[in-house]
Amino acid sequence: MVTADPTPYLGIALAQAQDRLKGYFRQILDPGELVTVAAHYRECCPGSQVAREVLVEVVAELRRRAAPPRHAAPGGGPLERLRAINIVALAERYTRLVPAGPGKWRGCCPLHPEKTPSFYVFADSKRWRCFGACARGGDVVDLAMALYRKIKATHE
């Protein structure tokens, strides 16, 4: 009688078990609870394969959480740098703004032709809104993108 070698199947089973462990430990939000789980496995099953795997995955999850995000640049990412721009200064490059109240500016919308000012910039919340023909609004990133699209369309 020929018996199959169980080693490849055990390897796959262990890999699937590790994937389940990773998913399980990412659901636990409190790092202290992760340490408690690791301590429980260490005390309950000392030296067992399962305990070693659990400890390895818990330590890996704690290190993953402690590491800074990979996408974070020293000065912040491009969106963070864009959001730091003064929205009033950006809007004033494309239209004339006048004060319309505390932290509020008004002018003609730079995104469409108009005679009556319907474009408002709210400096405190870094938001803008057009109450005219385009009826658009958003934050400084949305304004920069809309202005870029308009400039690009006029040059094509």
Order of alpha helices (4+ residues) and beta strands (2+ residues): alpha-alpha-alpha-alpha-alpha-beta-beta-beta-beta-beta-alpha
